Amino acid sequence: MALDFSFTEDHEFFRQTVRGAVKRLILPRVKELDEKEEFPWDLWKEFAALGYLGIRHEEKYGGMATDTISQMIFYEELARGSCGFAMSAIMQILMGTYFIARFGNEDIKQRILVPAIKGEKIGTICFTEDQSGSDLAGTRTLATKVDGGWRIDGRKQWITNGPIAEFSTVMATVDRKMGLKGLNFYLVERKTENHDGFVPGQKIHKLGSRCSVTGELVFDNVFVPDENFLGEEIGKGVQYAGNILNEVRVMTGMCALSIAKEAMEDARQY
């Protein structure tokens, strides 16, 4: 029996809806977005108002709760319009809020996830460091257990949305000698007058995808309470990372294919 890889009518309708939004809101500005090298907050608000920042989250938090195929269609169509804007949006939708939705308590979800879905807060996830990208075992950002919480100390590099992020899901190790077995995730918010947090470091100027801002985040012995530990038990971070990174790999392929298709179409028209 042959496998049927065709999309449902609902999927095709969703694709056309997203494509229409991209054509109307992004394509007329795509050159300007890349040249200005500034994050387009107005565009962010418009896509949030359409509900797209919540496509993978539960309806009770303001999300759409769509299936994985619909989510991949959204990523594909968004990347056709602007790879830079897609990078920032997907960081928020897929990675920046994943652990919060899965492990955060109700207070965290109301305080962070709900505003993120509304486009009122923007976040990121922090894996990469100067000496370790794909090599997660080389993570040096340290999480030290203290009374009532944790102290996070280290630097993260090449962080999408980093310079403007208000919250971050941070991978840190409890012991640098433990390799993958020491890794966990923590919710860390941006430093303000009222609470401790991370501070943005240098902004990175890129050759492309320039409306997605990228930079360094600095964690200087930042205190986070126990409830900001995102996981069921210590040492399972790499297992949790594998769950989301598998989805990220599919998303990356979808975006790459959509960019290639759009480049071919531009060349054909020329």
C-alpha positions in Angstrom: 0.0 0.0 0.0 1.4 3.4 -1.1 1.9 6.1 1.5 -0.1 9.3 1.0 2.0 12.4 1.5 -0.5 14.9 0.3 -1.7 17.7 2.5 -5.3 17.9 3.8 -7.6 20.7 2.7 -7.2 22.3 6.1 -3.4 22.3 5.6 -3.7 23.8 2.1 -6.1 26.5 3.4 -3.7 27.3 6.2 -0.8 27.6 3.8 -2.7 30.0 1.6 -3.7 32.1 4.6 -0.1 32.4 5.8 1.2 33.0 2.3 -1.3 35.9 2.0 -0.1 37.4 5.2 3.5 37.2 4.1 2.7 38.7 0.7 0.8 41.6 2.3 3.0 42.3 5.3 6.5 41.2 4.6 7.3 41.1 0.8 6.7 44.9 0.2 9.4 45.6 2.9 11.8 42.7 2.6 14.7 44.8 1.2 14.2 47.6 3.7 14.1 45.0 6.6 17.5 43.6 5.7 19.1 46.9 4.9 18.1 48.7 8.1 19.4 45.9 10.4 16.7 46.7 13.0 14.1 44.4 14.5 10.7 45.2 13.0 8.5 45.5 16.1 5.5 46.7 14.1 5.6 43.5 12.0 6.1 41.4 15.1 2.9 42.9 16.6 1.0 42.3 13.4 1.9 38.6 13.3 1.1 38.3 17.0 -2.3 39.8 16.4 -3.0 37.1 13.7 -2.2 34.5 16.4 0.9 33.0 14.7 3.2 33.4 17.7 1.0 30.8 19.4 0.6 28.2 16.7 2.1 25.4 18.8 0.8 26.3 22.2 -2.4 25.4 24.1 -5.5 27.5 23.4 -6.0 28.2 27.1 -2.8 30.3 26.9 -3.9 32.1 23.8 -2.4 29.7 21.3 -3.8 27.9 18.2 -2.6 24.3 19.2 -2.0 23.4 15.5 -0.5 20.1 14.5 3.2 19.7 13.6 2.5 19.8 9.8 0.7 23.1 10.1 3.6 24.5 12.1 6.1 23.4 9.4 4.0 24.9 6.7 4.1 28.2 8.7 7.8 28.1 9.0 8.2 27.3 5.3 6.0 30.2 4.1 7.5 32.7 6.6 11.0 31.9 5.4 10.0 32.5 1.8 9.2 36.1 2.7 12.1 36.9 5.0 14.7 34.5 6.5 15.6 37.1 9.1 12.1 37.7 10.4 11.5 33.9 10.2 14.5 33.3 12.4 13.2 35.6 15.2 9.7 34.3 15.0 10.7 30.7 15.0 13.0 31.3 17.9 10.1 32.6 19.9 7.5 30.0 18.8 9.6 26.8 18.7 12.6 27.2 21.0 12.3 30.2 23.2 9.0 29.1 24.8 9.2 25.3 24.5 10.6 24.5 27.9 8.4 27.2 29.6 5.3 25.6 28.1 6.5 22.1 29.0 7.9 22.6 32.5 7.0 26.1 33.7 4.5 26.4 36.6 1.2 28.3 36.1 2.7 31.6 37.4 5.5 31.4 34.9 3.2 30.5 32.0 0.9 33.5 32.8 3.8 35.8 33.3 6.0 34.7 30.4 4.2 32.4 28.0 0.9 34.3 27.6 2.6 37.7 26.9 5.0 35.9 24.5 2.1 34.6 22.5 0.6 38.0 22.4 3.9 39.5 21.1 4.3 41.6 24.3 7.5 39.8 25.3 10.3 38.3 23.2 12.6 35.5 24.2 15.3 33.1 23.1 17.1 29.9 24.0 20.8 29.8 24.8 23.0 26.8 23.8 26.0 28.2 22.0 29.2 29.5 23.7 32.5 30.7 22.3 34.1 27.3 22.7 31.0 25.1 22.2 28.3 25.1 19.6 27.1 21.7 18.6 29.4 20.3 21.3 27.0 20.6 24.2 29.3 18.6 26.5 31.7 21.6 26.3 29.2 23.9 27.9 30.9 26.1 30.5 28.0 28.3 31.8 27.7 27.1 35.4 24.6 26.6 37.5 25.4 26.5 41.2 22.7 25.4 43.7 22.1 27.9 46.6 19.3 28.4 49.1 16.1 28.9 47.3 17.4 28.7 43.8 20.5 28.7 41.6 23.3 31.0 40.5 24.0 31.2 36.8 27.4 32.3 35.6 28.7 32.4 32.1 28.3 33.8 28.6 26.3 32.7 25.6 27.2 33.7 22.0 25.4 33.9 18.6 22.0 34.2 20.3 19.1 34.9 18.0 16.9 37.7 19.6 19.6 38.1 22.2 20.0 41.9 22.1 16.3 42.5 22.6 15.3 39.4 24.6 13.3 39.8 27.8 13.6 36.1 28.8 15.8 33.2 28.0 15.9 29.5 28.4 19.5 28.8 29.3 21.4 25.6 29.1 23.9 25.4 32.0 25.9 22.7 33.7 26.0 21.8 37.4 29.6 20.5 37.0 31.9 21.2 34.0 33.5 17.8 34.5 30.2 15.9 34.0 29.8 16.6 30.3 26.3 15.9 29.0 25.2 14.4 32.3 25.5 17.8 34.0 23.2 19.8 31.7 19.9 21.4 32.7 17.7 24.3 31.6 16.8 27.4 33.5 14.5 30.4 32.9 16.5 33.6 33.2 14.9 37.0 32.7 16.6 40.2 31.6 18.1 42.4 34.4 16.0 45.3 35.5 16.0 47.7 38.5 13.7 45.3 40.3 15.3 41.9 39.8 18.6 40.2 38.9 19.0 38.8 35.4 21.2 38.6 32.2 22.5 41.6 30.4 23.1 41.8 26.6 26.7 41.8 25.5 28.0 42.7 22.0 25.6 42.8 19.1 26.8 40.7 16.1 26.6 42.3 12.6 25.7 39.7 10.0 26.0 39.4 6.3 22.4 38.4 5.9 19.1 37.8 7.8 19.9 41.2 9.3 16.4 42.1 10.7 16.9 39.2 13.1 19.2 40.7 15.8 21.9 38.4 17.1 24.3 38.8 20.0 25.9 37.8 23.3 24.2 37.3 26.6 26.1 37.7 29.9 25.1 35.9 33.1 27.1 37.4 36.0 26.3 35.1 39.0 22.6 35.7 38.3 20.2 34.3 40.9 17.1 32.5 39.7 14.5 30.9 42.1 13.9 27.1 42.2 10.8 27.3 40.1 12.9 28.6 37.2 14.5 25.2 36.9 12.9 23.8 33.8 12.8 20.1 34.0 11.7 17.1 36.1 15.1 16.3 37.6 18.7 17.3 37.5 20.8 15.9 34.7 18.1 15.3 32.1 18.8 18.5 30.1 20.5 16.7 27.1 17.5 14.4 26.9 15.1 17.3 26.8 17.3 19.1 24.3 17.1 16.1 22.0 13.3 16.3 22.0 13.3 19.9 20.7 16.4 19.7 18.5 14.8 16.9 16.4 11.9 19.3 15.6 14.4 22.1 15.0 16.2 20.0 12.4 13.0 19.4 10.4 12.2 23.1 10.7 15.7 24.0 9.4 15.2 21.8 6.3 11.8 23.4 5.6 13.2 26.9 5.7 16.2 26.0 3.5 13.9 24.4 0.9 11.6 27.4 0.9 14.5 29.8 0.5 15.8 27.7 -2.4 12.4 27.6 -4.1 12.0 31.3 -3.8 15.5 32.0 -5.2 14.7 29.7 -8.1 11.4 31.5 -8.7 13.2 34.9 -8.6 15.7 33.7 -11.1 13.0 32.4 -13.4 11.2 35.6 -13.4 14.4 37.6 -14.1 
